């Protein structure tokens, strides 16, 4: 929005911000004074921006718009097969881990029984 350029606190506003403010002041039923108060700007500054916009000196620079896609991105068949392969491998490793934990508990129980007798 605003950038401080010097120690005297000289603010420089981005062109797209200025253009948006000018469009806001051009809306029906909205006064420059109201917009200036809401944004903490001086009304004369807004008047100057409006004049620059009318003269063509203030033009918004085109920007790339980025939007978020809510749908899942399309997966290629290679990705799908890789995902399935990894899921199967994950399931196998989980089963192996559970089996090793059972075996570990079994060995601990056998040791306890052997030490009791």
N, C-alpha and C positions, 0 to 999 in steps of 0.2 A: 504494500500500500504506500507508505511513505518511507523515504530514506533520508537520514541526516547526512548532509554533505560537508558541513564545516562546524567548527567549535561554536559558532554563533547560533547554532540550531536552525540552519537554513534547511527546510524540508523540501524534498523533491518528490512529487507524486508520479506514479506510473501513468503512462498515456491511457491505458485501458481503464484505469480507475477514473481519470478525469472524464473520459467519454461516457462512462456509466453514470457518473454524477450529472453530467449535462443532460443525458437522456432522462434521468430522474426528474430534473428541474423542468423539462419540457412536457411532463405529464400534466394532464388536465387537473386542476384543483390543487396543485402543489406549488407553493411559493418558494422562491430562492432562499428567503430568510429561514423558513422551516428546515429545509435541507441543510443549510449551513449550520444551524444550531444542532441538528441531530448528528452531524459528522464532525462538529468542532472546528469548522472552517469559517473564515471571514466571508461575508456575503459579496464583497468586492472581488475576492478571488474567484468565486463562482461566476460572477458576471464576466470577468476576464476570460475564463475558460469557455463560457458560452460564446463570446465574441470570437475567440480563436477557432472554435468549432464551426461557426457560421462562415468564417473566412477560409476555412479549409486547412488551417495550420495545425489543427488538432484532429488527428485521425488515429483510430485504434489500429494497432498493429495486429495482423492476423495471427492467431495462435492455433496450435494443434489442440483439438479437443480430445480428451481421453475419457472414455466411458467404461464403466464396469459392466461386464456381461454376467448375467445371473445364471445362464445355462452353463452346464459343464462343457468344456471344450471337446470337440470331436476327437476321439482317439483313433489312431491308426491301428490296423489289425496287428501290426508288430508289437505295438504297445500293449494291446489287450492280451496277446499271448504271453508276453513277458510278465504282466501283472498276475495272470493266472498261475504261471510257473512259480512266481515268488510266493503267492498265497499257499500253494500246495507245499512248497518247501517250509514255509512258516508253520503250517499245521503239523507236518512231520516232526519238526524240531520241538514243537510244544509237546507232542506225545512222547518223544524221547526224553525230554526234560522231566515230564511227570513220571515216567517209568524209572528214571534214575533216582528221583526223590523217594519213590516207594522202596526201591532197592536199598537206599541209604537208611531209611527207617527200619527196614527189615534187619539189616546188619547191626544197627544199634541195639535192636531188641535181642538179637542172638547174643551179642556181647554181654548185655545185662543179664540174660539167663545163664550164661556160662560163668559169670562172676558170682552169681548167687549160689551156685552149687558147689 
